[in-house]
Amino acid sequence: MQHAILLILLLTSYTSTAAIYQWTDEQGITHFSDDESKPESATKINVKLTPPSIGSLTQSRTPVASTAVPTTPDTPLPITISINSPVEQQTLRSNNGEIIVSAKLSHTLTYGLNIRLLIDGVIHSEQIDSQFTVHNIPIGTHKLQLQIINNLGKVIASSELITVYLHRFKAN
């Protein structure tokens, strides 16, 4: 606070005199300069300089309205997610219980969002990649769902719940 008062006092009390020189050349053009290298015909003009007022320093400028058409909407479109593969009612064959789940997003994930894979209603994993490779799933019927979650764990979007059947290869 003391520094601000000192600055205000210095600005409001400061005045100085600057030497400005004026002369007219052979073509009749009048020149003004503060440079010491002037012709001998130049006359000195005393100009009193004062600093700007505090009010002019603190006034904010109103931004000029832009006439450009925005390229993005003011409110972001909601993101959607769906399961690209496997498809509903698909039979998968894997002796080691592997399922590859691929997500389809309406647009790219923003910072802080993750994709969550649920298998039979239980959270399996969360990641930013749109493809999950899951191992050691037991044979049988399974329900798959994908969710987009924010950094607080809140579900932003969910895919439809699909059913897949995991079987083992049989040798005949």
Secondary structure as UniProt FT lines:
FT   HELIX           2..13
FT   STRAND          16..24
FT   TURN            26..27
FT   STRAND          30..33
FT   TURN            40..41
FT   STRAND          43..49
FT   HELIX           54..58
FT   STRAND          81..85
FT   TURN            88..89
FT   STRAND          90..93
FT   TURN            95..96
FT   STRAND          99..105
FT   TURN            111..112
FT   STRAND          114..119
FT   TURN            120..121
FT   STRAND          122..127
FT   STRAND          131..134
FT   STRAND          140..149
FT   TURN            151..152
FT   STRAND          155..158
FT   STRAND          162..167
//
